[in-house]
Amino acid sequence: MKIAFSKYQGTGNDFVMIDNRQSVFPAQNTGLVKKLCDRRFGIGADGLILLDYKPGGMLRMTYFNSDGNLSSMCGNGGRCFAAFAKRCGIPGEEISFEAADGIHTALFTGTSPVTVKMTMGDVTTVETGSDFMFLDTGSPHVVKFVSEVNKLDVKTEGRVIRNSARFRVQGTNVNFVEPAEGYLFVRTYERGVEDETWSCGTGVTASVLAAAASKKLEGKQESAVQTPGGKLKVYFSRNGNGFREIWLEGEASFVFEGEVEI
């Protein structure tokens, strides 16, 4: 059987997108998801996303890591999902959908590529460790502030933290952050991909909130972020020791479409 797909990317974080409103994709087939995401033997992507409806009619985003396993929220994936939904003919100036961590709303500006500004879930606590911070922005994230982040071996350093005794069972993504003049530079090791990705939306969000919690963004309620794949922006409001009214903004680009045999 052949199935139609689209390829999208958000600041270099790339995804296979499938319109599954007719329930045509075998979502339980972990090996198939892994094969489609493989960069040598498949389409190639950091993850695969299904668009369908939940009972009651709301759009639903289902996200799989490139290892084939069902995963938690993906921020750049959510922005690309919203852009894909528009391309699939979903009407409206804004789109709301359900993901693993709850309801998100996306707003659109511009075209080719479109800029998507998307709500993120509230963050109630930020844990501070000896040399890291830990918080959940729809997916779990360690944040470490470093110098000369461009010289860091993110894959090696991130894997050590991800597989440490503290995080081995649940797993965590790991962000290495260098504050610069007017922005943060963020590089991320992603669980499920088990490598550095060019960008991570939930990781960028976690990095900005960790910077705010550690008073590196004193007086600010937003921050620009540079990743290896491009620029994003995060907006937020303080809520005691946590954060609310969190938005993630950046471009979401259609790359190509086609059919693949499954």
DODRENKE-85257 format. One record per residue (C-alpha): residue in one letter; y, z, x; residue number from 1. Coordinates in Angstrom, 1 decimal, padded with zeros to 4 digits, always signed. Layout:
BEGIN
A / Y / Z / X / NUM;
...
% end
This chain:
BEGIN
M / +000.0 / +000.0 / +000.0 / 1;
K / +003.5 / -000.8 / +001.2 / 2;
I / +006.4 / +001.6 / +000.6 / 3;
A / +010.1 / +001.0 / +000.9 / 4;
F / +012.2 / +003.2 / +003.2 / 5;
S / +015.7 / +003.6 / +004.6 / 6;
K / +016.7 / +004.9 / +008.0 / 7;
Y / +019.8 / +007.1 / +008.2 / 8;
Q / +021.4 / +009.1 / +011.0 / 9;
G / +024.0 / +011.8 / +011.1 / 10;
T / +025.5 / +012.3 / +014.6 / 11;
G / +022.3 / +011.0 / +016.1 / 12;
N / +020.0 / +013.2 / +014.0 / 13;
D / +017.9 / +010.5 / +012.4 / 14;
F / +015.7 / +010.4 / +009.3 / 15;
V / +013.3 / +008.3 / +007.4 / 16;
M / +014.4 / +008.4 / +003.7 / 17;
I / +012.1 / +007.5 / +000.8 / 18;
D / +013.0 / +007.2 / -002.8 / 19;
N / +010.2 / +009.1 / -004.4 / 20;
R / +011.4 / +009.3 / -008.0 / 21;
Q / +008.2 / +007.4 / -009.0 / 22;
S / +006.0 / +009.9 / -007.1 / 23;
V / +004.6 / +007.1 / -004.9 / 24;
F / +004.5 / +009.0 / -001.5 / 25;
P / +001.5 / +011.1 / -000.6 / 26;
A / +003.6 / +014.2 / +000.5 / 27;
Q / +000.5 / +016.2 / +001.4 / 28;
N / -000.5 / +013.7 / +004.1 / 29;
T / +000.8 / +015.5 / +007.2 / 30;
G / -000.7 / +012.9 / +009.5 / 31;
L / +001.1 / +010.1 / +007.7 / 32;
V / +004.5 / +011.8 / +007.9 / 33;
K / +004.0 / +012.5 / +011.6 / 34;
K / +003.0 / +008.8 / +012.2 / 35;
L / +006.0 / +007.5 / +010.4 / 36;
C / +008.3 / +009.7 / +012.5 / 37;
D / +006.6 / +008.7 / +015.7 / 38;
R / +009.0 / +006.7 / +018.0 / 39;
R / +006.3 / +004.5 / +019.5 / 40;
F / +003.8 / +004.0 / +016.7 / 41;
G / +006.0 / +004.5 / +013.6 / 42;
I / +009.5 / +004.0 / +012.3 / 43;
G / +010.9 / +006.8 / +014.6 / 44;
A / +012.8 / +009.8 / +013.3 / 45;
D / +013.5 / +013.6 / +013.7 / 46;
G / +012.2 / +014.0 / +010.2 / 47;
L / +011.3 / +012.5 / +006.9 / 48;
I / +013.1 / +013.2 / +003.6 / 49;
L / +011.9 / +012.5 / +000.0 / 50;
L / +014.4 / +012.0 / -002.8 / 51;
D / +013.0 / +012.9 / -006.2 / 52;
Y / +013.8 / +014.9 / -009.3 / 53;
K / +012.8 / +018.5 / -010.1 / 54;
P / +011.8 / +019.4 / -013.7 / 55;
G / +015.0 / +019.5 / -015.7 / 56;
G / +016.5 / +016.5 / -013.9 / 57;
M / +018.3 / +017.8 / -010.8 / 58;
L / +017.9 / +015.8 / -007.6 / 59;
R / +015.6 / +017.4 / -005.1 / 60;
M / +015.5 / +017.0 / -001.3 / 61;
T / +012.1 / +017.6 / +000.4 / 62;
Y / +012.3 / +017.7 / +004.2 / 63;
F / +009.5 / +017.3 / +006.7 / 64;
N / +009.8 / +017.8 / +010.4 / 65;
S / +008.6 / +015.0 / +012.7 / 66;
D / +005.4 / +017.1 / +013.3 / 67;
G / +004.5 / +016.3 / +009.7 / 68;
N / +005.0 / +019.8 / +008.3 / 69;
L / +007.2 / +020.8 / +005.4 / 70;
S / +010.3 / +022.5 / +006.7 / 71;
S / +013.3 / +024.5 / +005.7 / 72;
M / +016.9 / +023.2 / +005.1 / 73;
C / +018.2 / +020.4 / +007.4 / 74;
G / +022.0 / +020.2 / +007.4 / 75;
N / +022.4 / +016.7 / +008.8 / 76;
G / +019.5 / +015.6 / +006.7 / 77;
G / +021.2 / +017.0 / +003.6 / 78;
R / +024.3 / +015.0 / +004.3 / 79;
C / +022.2 / +011.8 / +004.9 / 80;
F / +020.2 / +012.6 / +001.7 / 81;
A / +023.5 / +012.6 / -000.3 / 82;
A / +024.6 / +009.3 / +001.2 / 83;
F / +021.1 / +007.8 / +000.5 / 84;
A / +021.3 / +009.1 / -003.1 / 85;
K / +024.6 / +007.2 / -003.5 / 86;
R / +022.9 / +004.0 / -002.1 / 87;
C / +020.0 / +004.5 / -004.6 / 88;
G / +022.6 / +004.4 / -007.5 / 89;
I / +023.1 / +008.1 / -008.3 / 90;
P / +026.5 / +008.1 / -009.9 / 91;
G / +029.5 / +010.5 / -009.4 / 92;
E / +032.2 / +011.4 / -006.9 / 93;
E / +030.0 / +014.4 / -005.9 / 94;
I / +026.3 / +014.9 / -005.8 / 95;
S / +024.4 / +018.2 / -006.3 / 96;
F / +020.8 / +018.6 / -005.3 / 97;
E / +018.2 / +021.3 / -004.6 / 98;
A / +016.8 / +021.8 / -001.1 / 99;
A / +014.5 / +024.4 / +000.3 / 100;
D / +017.3 / +027.0 / +000.5 / 101;
G / +018.9 / +026.4 / -002.9 / 102;
I / +021.6 / +024.1 / -004.4 / 103;
H / +024.0 / +022.0 / -002.3 / 104;
T / +026.9 / +019.9 / -003.3 / 105;
A / +028.2 / +016.9 / -001.4 / 106;
L / +031.6 / +015.2 / -001.5 / 107;
F / +032.3 / +011.7 / -000.1 / 108;
T / +035.2 / +010.1 / +001.7 / 109;
G / +035.4 / +006.7 / +003.4 / 110;
T / +032.8 / +003.9 / +003.7 / 111;
S / +030.7 / +002.4 / +006.4 / 112;
P / +029.9 / +005.0 / +007.5 / 113;
V / +030.7 / +007.5 / +004.7 / 114;
T / +031.9 / +011.0 / +005.6 / 115;
V / +029.9 / +013.7 / +003.7 / 116;
K / +031.2 / +017.2 / +003.3 / 117;
M / +028.4 / +019.5 / +002.0 / 118;
T / +028.2 / +023.1 / +000.9 / 119;
M / +025.9 / +025.4 / +002.9 / 120;
G / +024.3 / +028.6 / +001.7 / 121;
D / +026.0 / +032.0 / +002.2 / 122;
V / +025.1 / +034.0 / +005.3 / 123;
T / +024.9 / +037.7 / +004.7 / 124;
T / +024.0 / +039.0 / +008.1 / 125;
V / +024.4 / +038.0 / +011.8 / 126;
E / +022.1 / +039.9 / +014.2 / 127;
T / +023.4 / +040.5 / +017.7 / 128;
G / +020.9 / +040.9 / +020.5 / 129;
S / +021.3 / +041.6 / +024.2 / 130;
D / +022.2 / +038.0 / +025.1 / 131;
F / +021.9 / +036.1 / +021.8 / 132;
M / +022.8 / +036.1 / +018.1 / 133;
F / +020.4 / +035.3 / +015.3 / 134;
L / +021.2 / +034.1 / +011.8 / 135;
D / +019.8 / +032.0 / +009.0 / 136;
T / +021.9 / +029.0 / +007.7 / 137;
G / +019.1 / +027.6 / +005.6 / 138;
S / +016.9 / +027.5 / +008.8 / 139;
P / +016.6 / +030.3 / +011.4 / 140;
H / +018.8 / +029.9 / +014.5 / 141;
V / +019.3 / +031.7 / +017.8 / 142;
V / +022.7 / +031.1 / +019.3 / 143;
K / +023.4 / +031.7 / +023.0 / 144;
F / +026.8 / +031.2 / +024.5 / 145;
V / +026.6 / +029.6 / +028.0 / 146;
S / +028.8 / +027.9 / +030.6 / 147;
E / +028.1 / +024.3 / +031.8 / 148;
V / +026.0 / +023.5 / +028.8 / 149;
N / +025.8 / +019.9 / +029.9 / 150;
K / +023.7 / +020.9 / +032.9 / 151;
L / +021.3 / +023.1 / +030.9 / 152;
D / +017.6 / +022.1 / +030.5 / 153;
V / +017.7 / +022.6 / +026.8 / 154;
K / +014.0 / +021.6 / +026.2 / 155;
T / +012.7 / +024.1 / +028.7 / 156;
E / +015.1 / +027.0 / +027.9 / 157;
G / +014.8 / +026.5 / +024.2 / 158;
R / +011.0 / +026.3 / +024.2 / 159;
V / +010.9 / +029.7 / +026.0 / 160;
I / +012.9 / +031.4 / +023.3 / 161;
R / +011.2 / +029.6 / +020.5 / 162;
N / +007.8 / +030.7 / +021.7 / 163;
S / +008.8 / +034.2 / +022.7 / 164;
A / +007.1 / +037.2 / +021.1 / 165;
R / +010.0 / +037.8 / +018.7 / 166;
F / +010.1 / +034.2 / +017.3 / 167;
R / +006.6 / +032.8 / +017.9 / 168;
V / +005.2 / +033.4 / +014.4 / 169;
Q / +008.2 / +032.3 / +012.2 / 170;
G / +009.6 / +030.0 / +014.8 / 171;
T / +013.3 / +029.5 / +015.5 / 172;
N / +015.8 / +026.8 / +016.5 / 173;
V / +017.8 / +027.5 / +019.6 / 174;
N / +021.5 / +026.6 / +020.1 / 175;
F / +023.3 / +026.7 / +023.4 / 176;
V / +027.0 / +026.8 / +022.9 / 177;
E / +030.0 / +026.4 / +025.2 / 178;
P / +033.4 / +027.2 / +023.7 / 179;
A / +036.0 / +024.6 / +024.8 / 180;
E / +039.7 / +024.1 / +024.0 / 181;
G / +039.9 / +023.5 / +020.3 / 182;
Y / +036.1 / +023.0 / +019.7 / 183;
L / +032.6 / +024.1 / +020.5 / 184;
F / +030.1 / +022.1 / +022.4 / 185;
V / +026.6 / +022.6 / +021.0 / 186;
R / +023.1 / +021.5 / +022.1 / 187;
T / +020.1 / +022.4 / +020.0 / 188;
Y / +016.3 / +022.8 / +020.5 / 189;
E / +014.6 / +022.2 / +017.2 / 190;
R / +011.3 / +023.7 / +016.1 / 191;
G / +009.0 / +021.1 / +014.5 / 192;
V / +010.5 / +018.5 / +016.7 / 193;
E / +009.8 / +020.8 / +019.7 / 194;
D / +012.5 / +019.1 / +021.7 / 195;
E / +016.3 / +018.8 / +022.0 / 196;
T / +017.8 / +016.7 / +019.2 / 197;
W / +021.1 / +014.9 / +019.4 / 198;
S / +022.6 / +017.1 / +016.7 / 199;
C / +021.5 / +019.8 / +014.2 / 200;
G / +023.6 / +020.5 / +011.1 / 201;
T / +022.3 / +024.0 / +010.4 / 202;
G / +022.5 / +024.7 / +014.1 / 203;
V / +026.1 / +023.6 / +014.3 / 204;
T / +026.8 / +025.8 / +011.3 / 205;
A / +025.1 / +028.8 / +012.9 / 206;
S / +026.9 / +028.3 / +016.1 / 207;
V / +030.4 / +028.3 / +014.5 / 208;
L / +029.6 / +031.4 / +012.4 / 209;
A / +028.2 / +033.2 / +015.5 / 210;
A / +031.4 / +032.3 / +017.3 / 211;
A / +033.4 / +033.7 / +014.5 / 212;
A / +031.3 / +036.9 / +014.3 / 213;
S / +031.8 / +037.4 / +018.1 / 214;
K / +035.6 / +036.9 / +017.7 / 215;
K / +035.6 / +033.6 / +019.7 / 216;
L / +037.4 / +032.0 / +016.7 / 217;
E / +039.8 / +034.8 / +016.0 / 218;
G / +042.0 / +034.0 / +013.0 / 219;
K / +040.3 / +030.7 / +012.3 / 220;
Q / +038.3 / +029.6 / +009.3 / 221;
E / +037.1 / +026.3 / +010.6 / 222;
S / +035.9 / +024.7 / +013.9 / 223;
A / +035.3 / +021.3 / +015.3 / 224;
V / +032.0 / +020.8 / +017.0 / 225;
Q / +030.9 / +018.3 / +019.6 / 226;
T / +027.2 / +017.5 / +019.9 / 227;
P / +025.4 / +015.0 / +022.1 / 228;
G / +025.3 / +012.7 / +019.1 / 229;
G / +028.9 / +013.1 / +017.8 / 230;
K / +031.4 / +015.3 / +016.0 / 231;
L / +031.0 / +017.6 / +013.1 / 232;
K / +033.3 / +020.2 / +011.5 / 233;
V / +032.4 / +023.5 / +009.8 / 234;
Y / +034.6 / +025.5 / +007.4 / 235;
F / +033.9 / +029.1 / +006.2 / 236;
S / +035.4 / +032.3 / +004.7 / 237;
R / +034.6 / +035.8 / +005.9 / 238;
N / +032.7 / +038.1 / +003.5 / 239;
G / +032.4 / +041.5 / +005.2 / 240;
N / +029.9 / +041.1 / +007.9 / 241;
G / +028.8 / +037.7 / +006.5 / 242;
F / +030.2 / +034.4 / +005.4 / 243;
R / +030.6 / +032.4 / +002.3 / 244;
E / +032.3 / +029.1 / +001.2 / 245;
I / +030.6 / +027.3 / +004.1 / 246;
W / +031.0 / +023.6 / +004.4 / 247;
L / +029.5 / +021.1 / +006.9 / 248;
E / +031.3 / +017.8 / +007.4 / 249;
G / +030.6 / +014.6 / +009.3 / 250;
E / +029.5 / +011.0 / +009.1 / 251;
A / +026.2 / +009.9 / +007.6 / 252;
S / +025.2 / +006.4 / +008.5 / 253;
F / +022.8 / +003.9 / +007.0 / 254;
V / +020.9 / +002.2 / +009.9 / 255;
F / +018.3 / -000.2 / +008.4 / 256;
E / +015.8 / -000.5 / +005.6 / 257;
G / +012.3 / -002.0 / +005.3 / 258;
E / +008.8 / -001.6 / +004.1 / 259;
V / +005.9 / +000.1 / +005.9 / 260;
E / +002.2 / +000.0 / +005.2 / 261;
I / +000.7 / +003.5 / +004.4 / 262;
% end
